[in-house]
Amino acid sequence: LSAVLSNSISATGANGGSIVALGVDGPLAKVSNDGQDEPVAEVKPQLTPLEQRSVTLLFRDTKPQVLKSDSLAGAESDVLSVLAVPVVQDRQMIGFIALTSGTEDQFNTGHVELIDAIARQASISMDRTKLFAQVRSERRRFSVLISSMGDAVVAFDNQLRVTLLNPSAVEFLGSSEESLRGRSASEIITNDAFLDLLSRASENRADQYEEIAWDGKHLLTTVSPIGSEGLVSVFQDITFIKELQEAQLQLVEEKAKRVRATFDRYMSPKLVDRALNEESLMDKRERRKVAILFADMRGFTRMTAKFTPDDVVTILNEFFTELTQIAYAHQGTIIDIAGDELEVGFGVPFDLDDSCGLAVRAGLEMQRVYQGLAEKWQQQYGDKRLGLGVGIDFGEVIVGNVGSPTRMNYALVGLAVNASHALVTMAADGEVRFSTSVHENMENNELDANVESISDVELKGREGPNTIYVATLAGT
């Protein structure tokens, strides 16, 4: 622009002048020449009164203007004529040329045409001035921004040389800004994972991000292209977050162990795995249709008076171990163990296909296994009067944790519970007694057992008289 101004002054015989680049917020830059000294370049300049008058006229009518003494009142005393020419690009005035003379008739039509042609060529340089100002402004804003950031930020040119870095980056890289600026990434950084990330971002011209381990820290590292000028990398220290995540994961795992230990008391491993995916399962209170099975050992009270405590506990442990495994195998959930009695729910806490059929078949399997236990105990303890009765009913019950703040049990409450307990009380040794409700809701009534029905039975929890069913193992 300085050269354009000098040539324009020489070609027109002007005494001096200026070229001004305009931005949205006012003058961006100015080159002025008084015809005697070297041209002066200014950024964000102040316009002289003459330049202000020139730009006002040019904005009003974007055509070259020749101003003479009669319209220059108040301007510089030695200026008698001015040639003002707009610099236009895409129909917008982006600047102007103003030439001054101490002669009133200095500028003729040929001068106007010549400077107008020069102005059209100057628009290219003027546009570069605007771009330079924008880049400088953006770089200044970027520098202020990254300087205030706690994360380390490093900018690279397209040859992957450091062009800019903030104080956090200087501290992180453990050197001075002067020793880092201008050096290639591979000279100052030995972390292969980051260098690979930087290389991919440079080749693909696309954002790249990755968690990187660096000197004992976990860094979330992002590398992004900046137009076509280079790349910027941001290092966010997430070591604390990772440690927190690991601590949370450990808490989750410990909680899962505690929940599994709780559920293991109630249900089979298969159901436990499913229950672990429902954290609030044990807090639910709901109505469900459930098949309830009670298994009761006959002769238990007499046994406790006759046998030693060790023998009683050994027998009960074997009894509940075998029956619990049978319940699990048939997808049952252990609701309660009390004295010599076992309570099992089928269809709780999850729905089951044919819960009634599973319950009856579990009861028959308990009778079959119990026969082997009874024979073993007779050989060991010489008493054959221990037996097993099973009772089953099906109906709607309320399910939930019941008890006091210091002791809670997963429990079933409802008429079906009472009815199934009444059935087990009626059941003789070797019998599985179940209600009409169970019989009607079994999907497959074919059992490997002898089944008989008994009518006109008064059953607690059921309006009577009722028909109940008695199943015994085939061949007994």
N, C-alpha and C positions, 0 to 999 in steps of 0.2 A: 504494500500500500504506500510505503514511503517512496518507492521508485515511481509509482503511478502519479503521486502528487508532484514530485519533482519534475517529471516529464510534462505534466499538464501545465505547470507554472511556466516552464520554458517555452512550450508551444504557443501559449497565449500571451506571453509577455506580462503575466500577472506579477504583482509584487510579493504575493504570498497566498496562503490558503490552508485548507484542512480537509481531511477525509474522515468521516465519522461512521462507525458501524453501530447500528441500532438494534436493541433487543426489546423483548416484551416490557421490561421494566425501565427502559430508558437507554442511554448511550452505553455501549459495551466497551468500545475502544475508540481512540482518536489519534491520528497522526497529523501534526501541524508543522508548518514551515513558514517562517517569516521572510524567506528569501535571502537571509544573511547567514544565519547559523545553521547547524545541522538539524534535520527534522527531529521532532520530539514525539515519542509514543507514550500514550497514557491509557491506563485501564480504569474503567468506570469514571470517565472524565466529567468535568463541569464544562458546559457549553458557554461560549461568550454570547453577549447580547446579539451580535450579528449572526452567529450560528443559530441561535434560538429563533430569530426572525426568519432565517432561511428555511429551517426545518418546518416552521409553522406554515409558510407559503407552499412548501412542497407537499405537505400532507393534504393541504386544501386542493391542490391541483398538481398531480404527480407528473409534471412536465418541467423541462429546464426553464429557469427564470433568470432574467437579467435585471438587477436592481440598480437604480441610479440614485444620485444624491437626493432627489426629491422624496424618495421612499426610504432613505437611510438616516432619517433624523434620529439623533441619539446614539448612532453607531460610532465607531472609531473615527476621530476627526480627520485622519489622513486617508480614509477610505471613501472614494467617490463613486465606485461601481463594484458590483458583485455578480459573479456568474455562479448560480446554484443549480446543480444537476442531481436528480434523484438516482440512487442505485436500486434497481427493481429486480425482484426475483419472484416468479410465480404470482405476478400481479400485486406483490406486496413490497413496500419500500423497506429495504433492509439497511439503508444508509444514504449518505449524500456526499457530494464533492462541492466545496465552496471555495472559489478563487476570488481574491480581492485585488483591487488596483486603485492607485491614487489619481488615475485619469478617468474622467467620466465616460468617455466613449471608447474605452479600451476593448470591450468584447463585442465582436460582430457575429453575424449569422454563421460564418464558417467556424468560429471558435465554439459556438453552441453545438453545432453538429459534431465537431471533433470530440469535445468533452463528453457529449452524450454517448458517442461510440466507445470512448474509453471507459465510461461508467458501466456500460454493458459488459465489458471484459472484466472490469474490477469486481463485478458481482461474484465471480468465482473466488477471488481472494477474500472478499467480504464474507462469503459463506464459510470459508475456512476459518476466518476470525471468530465467527459465531460458534463453530464447532469447537475451536480451541478453548473459547470461554466456557462452553458447556462442559467440556471434558475437565478443564481446570476446576470448575465449580463442583462437578460430581466427585472429582478426586479429593477436593477439600472436604466435602461433606462425608465421603467414605472414610477419610482419614480421621475426622472427628468422631464418626460413629464407632469405628473399630477401636479407637483409643479408649473409649468409655466402656467397652465390652470386657466382661470378666473372662470370656472364652478366648483362647489363643486364635488369632487370625493371621494368615500369611497369604499375600497375593504374589502370583508368579506371572511372568510374561510367557509368550508362546514357546520360548526356548527353555521354559521351566527355571528361569532365574528369578530370584526374589526381588520384587519391586517395592513391596510395602509390607510392614508387619507392625502389630500393635505391641504395647508394653507387655501384655500377658504372653505373647508369642516369644518375645525376647527372653523373658524369664523362663519360659518353658524350654526353649532351646539352649539356655545356659550360655549365652554369649552376648555381645554388644550389637546394637542395631547396625553400627558402621561395618562391623566384621561380617554381618549376614547379608546386607543389601547387595544385590548384584551377583551373588554367588548362585550356582546351580543347586537344585534340590538334592542331587546325589552327593554333593560335597559336604553339605551341612546336616543331612538326615541319613541315618543308617537303618531306619525301620523299613524293612522290605515290604511289609503290608501296605504302608502309606505310599511308598514310591510306586507300587503297582496300582494303587487307587488313583494316584495322580496321573500316571501314564494312561490309564483307561479313560479318564475324564478328558485328557488332552486329545487322544485319538478319536474318541466317539463324539466329542463336543456335547456331552450330556452329563447331567448330575450323577455323581457317584457317592454312595455313603456306606459306611461299614463300621462295626465295632472293632476297635483295634487295641491289642494289649501293648502298652508302651511303658517301659521302666516301672513295672509294678502297678500301673494304673490302667483303668478301662476308659477308653476314649471313643465317643461317638464322633466319627470323623466324616465331614462332608466336603466334597470338592465340586465346585460349580464353575462352568465357563462364564466369563464376563464378555458377552458379545464375541468379537473376534480378537480381542486385545490380550486375553490371557485367562488365568484361572484364579479363584480364591478358595482357600481351604479354611475350615473352621474346626477346631478341636474342642469338643465339649467333654469335660471330665465327668464321667458318670460312675466313678468308682464307688461313691457312697450309695448311689441308686442300686448298683449291682449287689453291693453288700446287703442293702436293705431287702432286695429281692430274694437273695439267698436266705436271709433270716426269715422272711415271710414264707418261703418255700419250706424251710425247716419246721416252722410253726404248723403249716398245713399238713406236712408229713406226720408230725407228732399228733396233731388233732385226728388225722385219719387213723393212726394207730389206736388212739383212745376210742374212737368211734367203732373201729373194727373189734376191739376188745369187748366193747359193750354189746355189739350186735352178735358176736360169736356166742354169747350166752343164750341168744334167742333163736338163731336161724342157721341154716346151712351156709357153707362158704359161697355157694352160687348166689344165694339171696343177699349175703353180706356185700359181695361185689356190686350188686345192683343198688343196695341201700346206701353205699358210700357216695353215690352220685346224687343223692337227695339229702342234703345236709340237715334240713328241717324235719326229716321223717319222724324222729322220736318226739318232736314237739307238736305233731298233728293230733287233732281231736276230730274224729269223723265217725259217721255211721257206715258200716260195711256189712254185707252178707257173708257170713263166715261159717264154716263147719268146725265145731268144737269137739275135741276128743278128750275124754278123761280116762286114764289108765290107773287102776288102783290095785295095790298088792293085798291079797287076802291073808289074814293071819298075822299081820305086821305087829299089832299090839301085843299079842301073846309072845311073839318072837322076841320083842325087846325085853320082856320080863325074864325069858328063859336063857337067851344067848348072851355071851359077853359083849361089852360095848364094841370091842374090835371086830367081832364077828358081825354085829348088826351093821356097823358102818361099811364093812367090806361088802356085805350082801347088797345094801342100798346103792353103793357106788357102782357095782356091777349091773344092778337092775336099771338104774337111770342112764348109765353109759350106753347099754344096748338099746334101750327104748328111744333115747335121744337120737342115736344114729339112724334108727328106722324112721323117726319123724323127719329128720333132715333128708333122707333118701326119697321121701314122698313129698318134699317141698313144704313141710310143715314148719311152723314157728313155735318155739317153746315159750309158752306164756307164763307158766309157774311150775315150781317143784316144791311140794309141801309134804313133809313126813314121808309117806309111802305112795304119794299120788303125783301124777304127771298131767299137766294140762297143755294141750297142743291146739293151735289154730291153723286152719287151712284156708287160704284166701286172704291172709293178712301178713304183712302190710301191703302186699300186692295181689291183684286178681290172679286166680289160677283157673286153668281149664279143668273142669270136673273136680272141684275141690271136695265134693262129697264122696266121689269114687276114690280119690286119693286117701281120704280119711278112713274109709272102711277097709281099704286094702292095707293101710298102715296098721290098723287095729288087728287084722288077721295075722299080719307079719309079726306083730308084737307077741301074739299068742303062740305062734310057731317057735319064735326064738326063746320065749319064756319057758316052754316045755324043756328045752335043753338046759336052761339055767336051773330049773327046779330039780331036774335029775342030778345035776352036778352038786347042788346044795344038799340034796338028800344023802349023797355019798359022803360029802365032807362033814355034815353036821348031824346026820341021822334023823332028820325031821322032814316029812313029806307033806306037811299040811299047809305049805305056802302056795298061794294061787294068784291068778290075775283076772280081773274083770275090766271090761272096756265099755264105755258109753259114749254115743255120738249123737249130736243134734245139729240142725242147720237153721240159721235165721239171722235177722238183723241185730247187730250189737253195736255198742259204742266202744270205740278203740282210742286209747290214749295212755299217757303216763299218769298213773294214779298213786297218791301217797302223800307224804309230808315233805317239807323243804329239805329234810335230811335223808329221806329214803323214798325213792320213787321206783315203781314197777310198771312195766308195760302190761296193761291189763285189758280184758274184755268184760264189758258189763251189759247184761241184758237177759231176757227170758230164755234165750237159747242156751246161755251158760248154765242157768238153773236146771233146765230140762236135761242137758247132757250129764250134769252131775247126778240128777235123779236116776238116769239110766245106768250109770256106772254103779250106783248103790244097789240097784236091782240085779245087776249082772252077776251070775255065778262064775266060779272058776272056769276059764276056758271060753267064756261067752263074749261076743261083741254085740251089744244091743244098740240099735239105732232107730231113729224116729221115722215116721211116714215122710216128713219133710226131707230127710236125707235120702230115703228110697226114691222119692219122686224126682229129686234133682241129680241123681246119678246118671251120667251119660251112658254108662254101660253097666247093666245090672247083673251081668254074668260074672259070678265069683267062684273061685276054686274053694267052695265052702258049702256047708249045709245051712240053708236059710229057712227059717220058719217064721210065720207071723203070729202075733198074739193080740187078740182084740180086747176091747173094754178095759184098757189100762188107764188108771189115774196117774197122770204125769205132771209133776210140779213144773209150772211155767207154761203148760199147754192146757187149753180147755179140753175137757174130756167128755166121754171116754175116748181113748186113743188106741190106734193100732200101732204096735211096735214090731220090730223085726229082730230076730235072734240068729246070729251067724256063728257057727262053730267050724273048726277046721275039718275038712273032709277026712273021713276015716276015724274020727274020734267020737 
